Amino acid sequence: MALPGIAGLPMERVMSENTCAVCDYPLDENRVEVTIGGRTVEACCEECAQKLREAERSA
Ligand SMILES: [Zn+2]
């Protein structure tokens, strides 16, 4: 059973709680939460968060 990804990202990336959904960088206190498709995805920085938002918009 293959779960659909979010905004073109593989689900295993999106589901990871400890790394950035965009660049896979370990999350630290600068993490940014972005809600995509009703799910909360975490990015390591505002730049990556912006990429997630743009990906959602173009999806
Ligand atoms: Zn990142």
N, CA, C, O and the ligand as a Tripos MOL2 file, in Angstrom:
@<TRIPOS>MOLECULE
protein
  237   235    60     0     0
PROTEIN
NO_CHARGES

@<TRIPOS>ATOM
      1 N           0.8540   -1.2050    0.0000 N.3       1 MET1
      2 CA          0.0000    0.0000    0.0000 C.3       1 MET1
      3 C           0.8780    1.2380    0.0000 C.2       1 MET1
      4 O           1.6390    1.4790    0.9370 O.2       1 MET1
      5 N           0.7630    2.0030   -1.0420 N.am      2 ALA2
      6 CA          1.5900    3.2090   -1.1330 C.3       2 ALA2
      7 C           0.7990    4.4330   -0.6990 C.2       2 ALA2
      8 O          -0.2650    4.7290   -1.2420 O.2       2 ALA2
      9 N           1.3280    5.1250    0.2700 N.am      3 LEU3
     10 CA          0.6790    6.3460    0.7130 C.3       3 LEU3
     11 C           1.0500    7.4760   -0.2390 C.2       3 LEU3
     12 O           2.1920    7.5660   -0.6900 O.2       3 LEU3
     13 N           0.0960    8.3250   -0.5390 N.am      4 PRO4
     14 CA          0.4170    9.4680   -1.3960 C.3       4 PRO4
     15 C           1.3030   10.4650   -0.6570 C.2       4 PRO4
     16 O           1.1590   10.6660    0.5490 O.2       4 PRO4
     17 N           2.2020   11.0730   -1.3780 N.am      5 GLY5
     18 CA          3.0410   12.0880   -0.7700 C.3       5 GLY5
     19 C           2.3050   13.4050   -0.6880 C.2       5 GLY5
     20 O           1.1520   13.5070   -1.1070 O.2       5 GLY5
     21 N           2.9520   14.3940   -0.1600 N.am      6 ILE6
     22 CA          2.3570   15.7240   -0.0630 C.3       6 ILE6
     23 C           3.2320   16.6980   -0.8310 C.2       6 ILE6
     24 O           4.4390   16.7850   -0.6020 O.2       6 ILE6
     25 N           2.6100   17.4270   -1.7460 N.am      7 ALA7
     26 CA          3.3170   18.4600   -2.5040 C.3       7 ALA7
     27 C           4.5510   17.8880   -3.1950 C.2       7 ALA7
     28 O           5.5930   18.5390   -3.2740 O.2       7 ALA7
     29 N           4.4160   16.6550   -3.6940 N.am      8 GLY8
     30 CA          5.5130   16.0510   -4.4260 C.3       8 GLY8
     31 C           6.5900   15.4440   -3.5530 C.2       8 GLY8
     32 O           7.5860   14.9220   -4.0550 O.2       8 GLY8
     33 N           6.3900   15.5110   -2.2370 N.am      9 LEU9
     34 CA          7.3930   14.9450   -1.3360 C.3       9 LEU9
     35 C           7.0020   13.5280   -0.9660 C.2       9 LEU9
     36 O           5.8230   13.2600   -0.7330 O.2       9 LEU9
     37 N           7.9600   12.6130   -0.9060 N.am     10 PRO10
     38 CA          7.6520   11.2410   -0.4900 C.3      10 PRO10
     39 C           7.0790   11.2430    0.9310 C.2      10 PRO10
     40 O           7.5100   12.0250    1.7780 O.2      10 PRO10
     41 N           6.1130   10.3680    1.1810 N.am     11 MET11
     42 CA          5.4620   10.3740    2.4810 C.3      11 MET11
     43 C           6.4330   10.1050    3.6240 C.2      11 MET11
     44 O           6.2600   10.6490    4.7150 O.2      11 MET11
     45 N           7.4510    9.2770    3.3970 N.am     12 GLU12
     46 CA          8.3550    8.9750    4.5010 C.3      12 GLU12
     47 C           9.1280   10.2240    4.9400 C.2      12 GLU12
     48 O           9.5320   10.3460    6.0960 O.2      12 GLU12
     49 N           9.3180   11.1270    4.0130 N.am     13 ARG13
     50 CA          9.9500   12.4080    4.3580 C.3      13 ARG13
     51 C           8.9880   13.2850    5.1370 C.2      13 ARG13
     52 O           9.3370   13.8700    6.1630 O.2      13 ARG13
     53 N           7.7700   13.3610    4.6250 N.am     14 VAL14
     54 CA          6.7670   14.2170    5.2490 C.3      14 VAL14
     55 C           6.4800   13.7500    6.6770 C.2      14 VAL14
     56 O           6.2660   14.5590    7.5790 O.2      14 VAL14
     57 N           6.4800   12.4300    6.8600 N.am     15 MET15
     58 CA          6.1340   11.8770    8.1630 C.3      15 MET15
     59 C           7.2760   11.9810    9.1750 C.2      15 MET15
     60 O           7.0570   11.8380   10.3780 O.2      15 MET15
     61 N           8.4650   12.2240    8.7000 N.am     16 SER16
     62 CA          9.5930   12.2960    9.6160 C.3      16 SER16
     63 C           9.4590   13.4870   10.5450 C.2      16 SER16
     64 O           9.2100   14.6040   10.0910 O.2      16 SER16
     65 N           9.6180   13.2620   11.8280 N.am     17 GLU17
     66 CA          9.4210   14.3360   12.7900 C.3      17 GLU17
     67 C          10.7190   15.0470   13.1260 C.2      17 GLU17
     68 O          10.7100   16.0920   13.7760 O.2      17 GLU17
     69 N          11.8190   14.4890   12.6910 N.am     18 ASN18
     70 CA         13.0880   15.0310   13.1530 C.3      18 ASN18
     71 C          13.9450   15.6740   12.0720 C.2      18 ASN18
     72 O          15.0200   16.2050   12.3500 O.2      18 ASN18
     73 N          13.4620   15.6200   10.8480 N.am     19 THR19
     74 CA         14.2380   16.2460    9.7830 C.3      19 THR19
     75 C          13.3400   17.1200    8.9130 C.2      19 THR19
     76 O          12.1280   16.9180    8.8380 O.2      19 THR19
     77 N          13.9530   18.0750    8.2730 N.am     20 CYS20
     78 CA         13.2410   18.9960    7.3960 C.3      20 CYS20
     79 C          12.6190   18.2320    6.2270 C.2      20 CYS20
     80 O          13.2640   17.3700    5.6300 O.2      20 CYS20
     81 N          11.3570   18.5540    5.9030 N.am     21 ALA21
     82 CA         10.6740   17.8730    4.7980 C.3      21 ALA21
     83 C          11.2420   18.2840    3.4480 C.2      21 ALA21
     84 O          11.0360   17.5920    2.4510 O.2      21 ALA21
     85 N          11.9470   19.3910    3.4100 N.am     22 VAL22
     86 CA         12.4770   19.8920    2.1410 C.3      22 VAL22
     87 C          13.9080   19.4170    1.9070 C.2      22 VAL22
     88 O          14.2040   18.8230    0.8690 O.2      22 VAL22
     89 N          14.7860   19.6720    2.8550 N.am     23 CYS23
     90 CA         16.2060   19.4070    2.6080 C.3      23 CYS23
     91 C          16.7660   18.3010    3.5000 C.2      23 CYS23
     92 O          17.9470   17.9690    3.3990 O.2      23 CYS23
     93 N          15.9250   17.7200    4.3810 N.am     24 ASP24
     94 CA         16.3530   16.6060    5.2210 C.3      24 ASP24
     95 C          17.3500   17.0220    6.3050 C.2      24 ASP24
     96 O          17.9850   16.1670    6.9230 O.2      24 ASP24
     97 N          17.4870   18.3010    6.5340 N.am     25 TYR25
     98 CA         18.3810   18.7920    7.5770 C.3      25 TYR25
     99 C          17.7320   18.5430    8.9360 C.2      25 TYR25
    100 O          16.5260   18.7390    9.0860 O.2      25 TYR25
    101 N          18.5110   18.1140    9.9260 N.am     26 PRO26
    102 CA         17.9340   17.8790   11.2580 C.3      26 PRO26
    103 C          17.2750   19.1450   11.8070 C.2      26 PRO26
    104 O          17.8310   20.2400   11.7150 O.2      26 PRO26
    105 N          16.0920   18.9770   12.3740 N.am     27 LEU27
    106 CA         15.3780   20.1330   12.8940 C.3      27 LEU27
    107 C          15.9700   20.5990   14.2130 C.2      27 LEU27
    108 O          16.3790   19.7910   15.0470 O.2      27 LEU27
    109 N          16.0090   21.9070   14.3880 N.am     28 ASP28
    110 CA         16.4640   22.4560   15.6600 C.3      28 ASP28
    111 C          15.4460   23.4910   16.1340 C.2      28 ASP28
    112 O          14.2870   23.4550   15.7210 O.2      28 ASP28
    113 N          15.8650   24.3980   16.9840 N.am     29 GLU29
    114 CA         14.9040   25.3670   17.5290 C.3      29 GLU29
    115 C          14.3810   26.3570   16.4940 C.2      29 GLU29
    116 O          13.4280   27.0910   16.7530 O.2      29 GLU29
    117 N          15.0100   26.3740   15.3190 N.am     30 ASN30
    118 CA         14.5570   27.2760   14.2550 C.3      30 ASN30
    119 C          13.5010   26.6420   13.3530 C.2      30 ASN30
    120 O          13.0980   27.2220   12.3450 O.2      30 ASN30
    121 N          13.0700   25.4670   13.7250 N.am     31 ARG31
    122 CA         12.0820   24.7680   12.8910 C.3      31 ARG31
    123 C          10.8330   25.6320   12.6660 C.2      31 ARG31
    124 O          10.4340   26.4300   13.5150 O.2      31 ARG31
    125 N          10.2390   25.4360   11.4900 N.am     32 VAL32
    126 CA          9.0370   26.1870   11.1350 C.3      32 VAL32
    127 C           7.9540   25.1810   10.7680 C.2      32 VAL32
    128 O           8.1750   24.2950    9.9430 O.2      32 VAL32
    129 N           6.7940   25.3200   11.3760 N.am     33 GLU33
    130 CA          5.6900   24.4200   11.0690 C.3      33 GLU33
    131 C           4.8590   24.9820    9.9210 C.2      33 GLU33
    132 O           4.4900   26.1570    9.9120 O.2      33 GLU33
    133 N           4.5760   24.1130    8.9560 N.am     34 VAL34
    134 CA          3.7440   24.5020    7.8200 C.3      34 VAL34
    135 C           2.6260   23.4770    7.7110 C.2      34 VAL34
    136 O           2.8730   22.2720    7.7560 O.2      34 VAL34
    137 N           1.4040   23.9550    7.5690 N.am     35 THR35
    138 CA          0.2820   23.0360    7.4110 C.3      35 THR35
    139 C          -0.0070   22.8520    5.9280 C.2      35 THR35
    140 O          -0.3490   23.8060    5.2290 O.2      35 THR35
    141 N           0.1340   21.6190    5.4560 N.am     36 ILE36
    142 CA         -0.1010   21.3050    4.0530 C.3      36 ILE36
    143 C          -1.0860   20.1620    3.9570 C.2      36 ILE36
    144 O          -0.8750   19.0900    4.5240 O.2      36 ILE36
    145 N          -2.1550   20.4010    3.2380 N.am     37 GLY37
    146 CA         -3.1540   19.3540    3.0650 C.3      37 GLY37
    147 C          -3.7010   18.8510    4.3850 C.2      37 GLY37
    148 O          -4.0380   17.6730    4.5100 O.2      37 GLY37
    149 N          -3.7930   19.7310    5.3740 N.am     38 GLY38
    150 CA         -4.3390   19.3610    6.6700 C.3      38 GLY38
    151 C          -3.3310   18.7080    7.5950 C.2      38 GLY38
    152 O          -3.6670   18.3480    8.7230 O.2      38 GLY38
    153 N          -2.0920   18.5490    7.1320 N.am     39 ARG39
    154 CA         -1.0580   17.9560    7.9700 C.3      39 ARG39
    155 C          -0.0210   19.0060    8.3460 C.2      39 ARG39
    156 O           0.2380   19.9440    7.5920 O.2      39 ARG39
    157 N           0.5560   18.8320    9.5070 N.am     40 THR40
    158 CA          1.6220   19.7330    9.9000 C.3      40 THR40
    159 C           2.9610   19.1470    9.4830 C.2      40 THR40
    160 O           3.3290   18.0430    9.8850 O.2      40 THR40
    161 N           3.6780   19.9050    8.6730 N.am     41 VAL41
    162 CA          4.9910   19.4850    8.2020 C.3      41 VAL41
    163 C           6.0060   20.4750    8.7710 C.2      41 VAL41
    164 O           5.7360   21.6730    8.8550 O.2      41 VAL41
    165 N           7.1570   19.9730    9.1550 N.am     42 GLU42
    166 CA          8.1430   20.8550    9.7350 C.3      42 GLU42
    167 C           9.3270   21.0630    8.7970 C.2      42 GLU42
    168 O           9.8310   20.1280    8.1760 O.2      42 GLU42
    169 N           9.7500   22.3140    8.7180 N.am     43 ALA43
    170 CA         10.9090   22.6680    7.9090 C.3      43 ALA43
    171 C          11.9810   23.2390    8.8420 C.2      43 ALA43
    172 O          11.6920   23.6950    9.9490 O.2      43 ALA43
    173 N          13.2130   23.1990    8.3640 N.am     44 CYS44
    174 CA         14.3320   23.6070    9.2340 C.3      44 CYS44
    175 C          14.4670   25.1240    9.3230 C.2      44 CYS44
    176 O          15.0730   25.6480   10.2580 O.2      44 CYS44
    177 N          13.9000   25.8210    8.3480 N.am     45 CYS45
    178 CA         14.0700   27.2710    8.3320 C.3      45 CYS45
    179 C          12.9440   27.8970    7.5090 C.2      45 CYS45
    180 O          12.1860   27.1990    6.8350 O.2      45 CYS45
    181 N          12.8520   29.1950    7.5780 N.am     46 GLU46
    182 CA         11.7780   29.8920    6.8660 C.3      46 GLU46
    183 C          11.8920   29.7030    5.3540 C.2      46 GLU46
    184 O          10.8840   29.6640    4.6470 O.2      46 GLU46
    185 N          13.1140   29.5880    4.8720 N.am     47 GLU47
    186 CA         13.3220   29.3960    3.4370 C.3      47 GLU47
    187 C          12.6940   28.0830    2.9620 C.2      47 GLU47
    188 O          12.0260   28.0440    1.9290 O.2      47 GLU47
    189 N          12.9140   27.0220    3.7190 N.am     48 CYS48
    190 CA         12.3230   25.7300    3.3710 C.3      48 CYS48
    191 C          10.8060   25.7720    3.5610 C.2      48 CYS48
    192 O          10.0680   25.1880    2.7680 O.2      48 CYS48
    193 N          10.3420   26.4500    4.5920 N.am     49 ALA49
    194 CA          8.9040   26.5730    4.8280 C.3      49 ALA49
    195 C           8.2380   27.2330    3.6300 C.2      49 ALA49
    196 O           7.1470   26.8410    3.2160 O.2      49 ALA49
    197 N           8.9000   28.2280    3.0840 N.am     50 GLN50
    198 CA          8.3620   28.9320    1.9310 C.3      50 GLN50
    199 C           8.2620   27.9910    0.7280 C.2      50 GLN50
    200 O           7.3090   28.0610   -0.0480 O.2      50 GLN50
    201 N           9.2570   27.1140    0.5850 N.am     51 LYS51
    202 CA          9.2190   26.1480   -0.5230 C.3      51 LYS51
    203 C           8.0300   25.2080   -0.3770 C.2      51 LYS51
    204 O           7.3820   24.8610   -1.3660 O.2      51 LYS51
    205 N           7.7450   24.8000    0.8420 N.am     52 LEU52
    206 CA          6.5910   23.9350    1.0760 C.3      52 LEU52
    207 C           5.3040   24.6510    0.7090 C.2      52 LEU52
    208 O           4.4260   24.0750    0.0670 O.2      52 LEU52
    209 N           5.1930   25.9040    1.1160 N.am     53 ARG53
    210 CA          3.9730   26.6660    0.8070 C.3      53 ARG53
    211 C           3.8150   26.8380   -0.7030 C.2      53 ARG53
    212 O           2.7110   26.7340   -1.2370 O.2      53 ARG53
    213 N           4.9180   27.1000   -1.3750 N.am     54 GLU54
    214 CA          4.8580   27.2640   -2.8310 C.3      54 GLU54
    215 C           4.4890   25.9540   -3.5060 C.2      54 GLU54
    216 O           3.7360   25.9420   -4.4800 O.2      54 GLU54
    217 N           5.0180   24.8530   -2.9920 N.am     55 ALA55
    218 CA          4.7220   23.5400   -3.5630 C.3      55 ALA55
    219 C           3.2470   23.2150   -3.3980 C.2      55 ALA55
    220 O           2.6220   22.6470   -4.2930 O.2      55 ALA55
    221 N           2.6920   23.5820   -2.2350 N.am     56 GLU56
    222 CA          1.2790   23.3260   -2.0040 C.3      56 GLU56
    223 C           0.4280   24.1430   -2.9700 C.2      56 GLU56
    224 O          -0.5510   23.6490   -3.5280 O.2      56 GLU56
    225 N           0.8150   25.3850   -3.1520 N.am     57 ARG57
    226 CA          0.0370   26.2740   -4.0080 C.3      57 ARG57
    227 C           0.0200   25.7870   -5.4540 C.2      57 ARG57
    228 O          -0.9900   25.9150   -6.1460 O.2      57 ARG57
    229 N           1.1500   25.2240   -5.9110 N.am     58 SER58
    230 CA          1.2500   24.8000   -7.3030 C.3      58 SER58
    231 C           0.7540   23.3740   -7.5010 C.2      58 SER58
    232 O           0.6830   22.8900   -8.6300 O.2      58 SER58
    233 N           0.4100   22.7010   -6.4070 N.am     59 ALA59
    234 CA         -0.0340   21.3050   -6.4930 C.3      59 ALA59
    235 C          -1.4350   21.2150   -7.1000 C.2      59 ALA59
    236 O          -1.9740   20.1180   -7.2500 O.2      59 ALA59
    237 ZN         15.2590   22.6140    5.2080 Zn       60 ZN60
@<TRIPOS>BOND
     1     1     2 1
     2     2     3 1
     3     3     4 2
     4     3     5 am
     5     5     6 1
     6     6     7 1
     7     7     8 2
     8     7     9 am
     9     9    10 1
    10    10    11 1
    11    11    12 2
    12    11    13 am
    13    13    14 1
    14    14    15 1
    15    15    16 2
    16    15    17 am
    17    17    18 1
    18    18    19 1
    19    19    20 2
    20    19    21 am
    21    21    22 1
    22    22    23 1
    23    23    24 2
    24    23    25 am
    25    25    26 1
    26    26    27 1
    27    27    28 2
    28    27    29 am
    29    29    30 1
    30    30    31 1
    31    31    32 2
    32    31    33 am
    33    33    34 1
    34    34    35 1
    35    35    36 2
    36    35    37 am
    37    37    38 1
    38    38    39 1
    39    39    40 2
    40    39    41 am
    41    41    42 1
    42    42    43 1
    43    43    44 2
    44    43    45 am
    45    45    46 1
    46    46    47 1
    47    47    48 2
    48    47    49 am
    49    49    50 1
    50    50    51 1
    51    51    52 2
    52    51    53 am
    53    53    54 1
    54    54    55 1
    55    55    56 2
    56    55    57 am
    57    57    58 1
    58    58    59 1
    59    59    60 2
    60    59    61 am
    61    61    62 1
    62    62    63 1
    63    63    64 2
    64    63    65 am
    65    65    66 1
    66    66    67 1
    67    67    68 2
    68    67    69 am
    69    69    70 1
    70    70    71 1
    71    71    72 2
    72    71    73 am
    73    73    74 1
    74    74    75 1
    75    75    76 2
    76    75    77 am
    77    77    78 1
    78    78    79 1
    79    79    80 2
    80    79    81 am
    81    81    82 1
    82    82    83 1
    83    83    84 2
    84    83    85 am
    85    85    86 1
    86    86    87 1
    87    87    88 2
    88    87    89 am
    89    89    90 1
    90    90    91 1
    91    91    92 2
    92    91    93 am
    93    93    94 1
    94    94    95 1
    95    95    96 2
    96    95    97 am
    97    97    98 1
    98    98    99 1
    99    99   100 2
   100    99   101 am
   101   101   102 1
   102   102   103 1
   103   103   104 2
   104   103   105 am
   105   105   106 1
   106   106   107 1
   107   107   108 2
   108   107   109 am
   109   109   110 1
   110   110   111 1
   111   111   112 2
   112   111   113 am
   113   113   114 1
   114   114   115 1
   115   115   116 2
   116   115   117 am
   117   117   118 1
   118   118   119 1
   119   119   120 2
   120   119   121 am
   121   121   122 1
   122   122   123 1
   123   123   124 2
   124   123   125 am
   125   125   126 1
   126   126   127 1
   127   127   128 2
   128   127   129 am
   129   129   130 1
   130   130   131 1
   131   131   132 2
   132   131   133 am
   133   133   134 1
   134   134   135 1
   135   135   136 2
   136   135   137 am
   137   137   138 1
   138   138   139 1
   139   139   140 2
   140   139   141 am
   141   141   142 1
   142   142   143 1
   143   143   144 2
   144   143   145 am
   145   145   146 1
   146   146   147 1
   147   147   148 2
   148   147   149 am
   149   149   150 1
   150   150   151 1
   151   151   152 2
   152   151   153 am
   153   153   154 1
   154   154   155 1
   155   155   156 2
   156   155   157 am
   157   157   158 1
   158   158   159 1
   159   159   160 2
   160   159   161 am
   161   161   162 1
   162   162   163 1
   163   163   164 2
   164   163   165 am
   165   165   166 1
   166   166   167 1
   167   167   168 2
   168   167   169 am
   169   169   170 1
   170   170   171 1
   171   171   172 2
   172   171   173 am
   173   173   174 1
   174   174   175 1
   175   175   176 2
   176   175   177 am
   177   177   178 1
   178   178   179 1
   179   179   180 2
   180   179   181 am
   181   181   182 1
   182   182   183 1
   183   183   184 2
   184   183   185 am
   185   185   186 1
   186   186   187 1
   187   187   188 2
   188   187   189 am
   189   189   190 1
   190   190   191 1
   191   191   192 2
   192   191   193 am
   193   193   194 1
   194   194   195 1
   195   195   196 2
   196   195   197 am
   197   197   198 1
   198   198   199 1
   199   199   200 2
   200   199   201 am
   201   201   202 1
   202   202   203 1
   203   203   204 2
   204   203   205 am
   205   205   206 1
   206   206   207 1
   207   207   208 2
   208   207   209 am
   209   209   210 1
   210   210   211 1
   211   211   212 2
   212   211   213 am
   213   213   214 1
   214   214   215 1
   215   215   216 2
   216   215   217 am
   217   217   218 1
   218   218   219 1
   219   219   220 2
   220   219   221 am
   221   221   222 1
   222   222   223 1
   223   223   224 2
   224   223   225 am
   225   225   226 1
   226   226   227 1
   227   227   228 2
   228   227   229 am
   229   229   230 1
   230   230   231 1
   231   231   232 2
   232   231   233 am
   233   233   234 1
   234   234   235 1
   235   235   236 2
@<TRIPOS>SUBSTRUCTURE
     1 MET1         2 RESIDUE 1 A MET
     2 ALA2         6 RESIDUE 1 A ALA
     3 LEU3        10 RESIDUE 1 A LEU
     4 PRO4        14 RESIDUE 1 A PRO
     5 GLY5        18 RESIDUE 1 A GLY
     6 ILE6        22 RESIDUE 1 A ILE
     7 ALA7        26 RESIDUE 1 A ALA
     8 GLY8        30 RESIDUE 1 A GLY
     9 LEU9        34 RESIDUE 1 A LEU
    10 PRO10       38 RESIDUE 1 A PRO
    11 MET11       42 RESIDUE 1 A MET
    12 GLU12       46 RESIDUE 1 A GLU
    13 ARG13       50 RESIDUE 1 A ARG
    14 VAL14       54 RESIDUE 1 A VAL
    15 MET15       58 RESIDUE 1 A MET
    16 SER16       62 RESIDUE 1 A SER
    17 GLU17       66 RESIDUE 1 A GLU
    18 ASN18       70 RESIDUE 1 A ASN
    19 THR19       74 RESIDUE 1 A THR
    20 CYS20       78 RESIDUE 1 A CYS
    21 ALA21       82 RESIDUE 1 A ALA
    22 VAL22       86 RESIDUE 1 A VAL
    23 CYS23       90 RESIDUE 1 A CYS
    24 ASP24       94 RESIDUE 1 A ASP
    25 TYR25       98 RESIDUE 1 A TYR
    26 PRO26      102 RESIDUE 1 A PRO
    27 LEU27      106 RESIDUE 1 A LEU
    28 ASP28      110 RESIDUE 1 A ASP
    29 GLU29      114 RESIDUE 1 A GLU
    30 ASN30      118 RESIDUE 1 A ASN
    31 ARG31      122 RESIDUE 1 A ARG
    32 VAL32      126 RESIDUE 1 A VAL
    33 GLU33      130 RESIDUE 1 A GLU
    34 VAL34      134 RESIDUE 1 A VAL
    35 THR35      138 RESIDUE 1 A THR
    36 ILE36      142 RESIDUE 1 A ILE
    37 GLY37      146 RESIDUE 1 A GLY
    38 GLY38      150 RESIDUE 1 A GLY
    39 ARG39      154 RESIDUE 1 A ARG
    40 THR40      158 RESIDUE 1 A THR
    41 VAL41      162 RESIDUE 1 A VAL
    42 GLU42      166 RESIDUE 1 A GLU
    43 ALA43      170 RESIDUE 1 A ALA
    44 CYS44      174 RESIDUE 1 A CYS
    45 CYS45      178 RESIDUE 1 A CYS
    46 GLU46      182 RESIDUE 1 A GLU
    47 GLU47      186 RESIDUE 1 A GLU
    48 CYS48      190 RESIDUE 1 A CYS
    49 ALA49      194 RESIDUE 1 A ALA
    50 GLN50      198 RESIDUE 1 A GLN
    51 LYS51      202 RESIDUE 1 A LYS
    52 LEU52      206 RESIDUE 1 A LEU
    53 ARG53      210 RESIDUE 1 A ARG
    54 GLU54      214 RESIDUE 1 A GLU
    55 ALA55      218 RESIDUE 1 A ALA
    56 GLU56      222 RESIDUE 1 A GLU
    57 ARG57      226 RESIDUE 1 A ARG
    58 SER58      230 RESIDUE 1 A SER
    59 ALA59      234 RESIDUE 1 A ALA
    60 ZN60       237 GROUP 0 **** ****
